[in-house]
Amino acid sequence: MTVRQLTREECIAFAESKGWEKLTVEARALAGLQQERLFMPFEVLDKAVVQLLGRPVYTHEYATPAALLAEYRGEVKAPTLEEVLALIPPETLIVVTPWPDSSPASLSPPPSRWRTRTRG
């Protein structure tokens, strides 16, 4: 199903009127993911998508909204943390962990391609 893209002017008008406040959380998330332009504050979109998917959504995941929509439709499973981090180019990826000498038992050690820094 093709969704008509709002024009720049329509997005601005919708944002200024706070039209998203009349939408359900589901409608906010789905409409926001299907539009090329942002028509509500990013924080509002992010909160709606997090509620819709029931998990944290990392900022760089919004670069592929089709993947988030496929997850919502049940076509794919939610990505693991490792899969989410793999979306970031290795030369820009820095993982900061709160664990001084090791990762927690629930996470496998970071792949060697990750540059890691430890807080503390």
C-alpha positions in Angstrom: 0.0 0.0 0.0 1.5 3.3 -1.1 1.1 6.2 1.4 0.8 9.7 -0.1 3.7 11.7 1.1 2.9 15.0 2.8 4.5 18.1 1.2 6.9 20.2 3.2 4.2 22.8 3.7 1.7 20.2 4.9 4.2 18.8 7.4 4.9 22.3 8.7 1.2 23.1 9.0 0.5 19.7 10.8 3.4 20.2 13.2 2.5 23.8 14.0 -1.1 22.8 14.7 0.1 19.8 16.8 -2.2 17.6 14.8 -0.4 14.5 16.0 -1.9 15.0 19.4 -5.3 13.8 18.0 -3.7 10.6 16.8 -3.4 7.3 18.7 0.0 6.1 19.7 -0.2 3.5 17.0 -1.3 6.0 14.3 1.5 8.4 15.3 4.1 5.6 15.0 2.8 4.2 11.7 2.3 7.6 10.1 5.6 8.8 11.2 7.5 5.8 9.9 5.7 6.0 6.5 6.4 9.7 5.8 9.7 10.9 4.4 9.4 14.1 6.4 9.0 14.6 10.1 5.7 16.2 11.0 5.9 15.9 14.8 8.7 16.4 17.2 11.2 13.5 17.0 10.7 12.8 20.7 7.0 12.2 20.1 7.6 9.9 17.2 10.3 8.0 19.1 8.1 7.5 22.1 5.2 6.2 19.9 7.5 3.8 18.0 9.0 2.5 21.3 5.5 1.9 22.6 4.4 0.3 19.4 7.3 -2.2 19.2 7.7 -2.7 22.9 11.5 -2.2 22.9 14.1 0.5 22.8 14.6 1.8 19.3 18.0 3.3 18.5 18.2 6.5 16.6 20.1 5.0 13.6 17.3 2.4 13.2 15.1 5.2 11.9 17.3 5.3 8.8 15.5 2.1 7.7 11.8 2.6 8.6 10.8 -0.3 6.4 12.6 -2.6 8.8 10.7 -1.2 11.8 7.4 -1.5 9.9 8.2 -5.1 9.0 8.9 -5.8 12.7 5.5 -4.3 13.6 3.7 -6.4 11.0 5.4 -9.6 12.4 7.3 -10.2 9.2 10.7 -10.1 11.0 11.7 -10.5 14.7 13.1 -7.7 16.7 16.8 -7.3 16.1 19.3 -8.3 18.8 21.6 -5.6 20.2 24.4 -7.0 18.2 22.3 -6.7 15.0 21.4 -3.1 15.8 25.0 -2.2 16.4 26.0 -3.9 13.2 24.1 -1.3 11.3 26.7 1.3 12.4 29.8 1.5 10.2 32.7 -0.1 12.1 34.9 3.0 11.7 32.3 5.1 13.6 31.1 2.5 16.2 32.2 3.1 19.8 30.5 1.0 22.5 30.6 2.3 26.0 30.0 -0.2 28.8 29.6 0.2 32.5 31.5 -3.0 33.2 35.3 -2.5 33.8 36.9 -5.7 32.6 34.1 -7.8 31.1 30.6 -7.7 29.7 27.7 -8.9 31.7 26.7 -12.6 31.6 23.6 -11.7 29.5 25.7 -10.3 26.7 28.4 -12.1 24.7 31.8 -10.4 24.5 31.8 -7.6 21.9 33.1 -8.6 18.4 36.7 -7.7 17.8 35.6 -5.2 15.2 34.0 -3.0 17.9 36.1 -0.4 19.6 35.0 -0.4 23.2 35.5 2.0 26.1 34.6 1.4 29.7 33.1 3.9 32.0 34.7 4.3 35.3 
